[in-house]
Amino acid sequence: AGLGNYVEALVRKAEAEFN
């Protein structure tokens, strides 16, 4: 449950670090 939100959080963090 909430796995999609967990993955989305990782993606957002990755985008923030690459920018």
C-alpha positions as CSV (number, residue, x, y, z in Angstrom):
1,A,0.0,0.0,0.0
2,G,1.3,3.4,-0.9
3,L,4.1,2.0,-3.0
4,G,3.2,4.4,-5.8
5,N,3.7,7.3,-3.5
6,Y,7.0,5.9,-2.3
7,V,8.3,5.5,-5.8
8,E,7.1,9.0,-6.7
9,A,9.0,10.5,-3.7
10,L,12.2,8.8,-4.9
11,V,11.7,10.2,-8.4
12,R,11.1,13.7,-7.1
13,K,14.2,13.5,-4.9
14,A,16.2,12.3,-7.9
15,E,15.0,15.1,-10.0
16,A,15.8,17.7,-7.3
17,E,19.4,16.3,-7.0
18,F,19.9,16.3,-10.8
19,N,18.7,19.9,-11.2
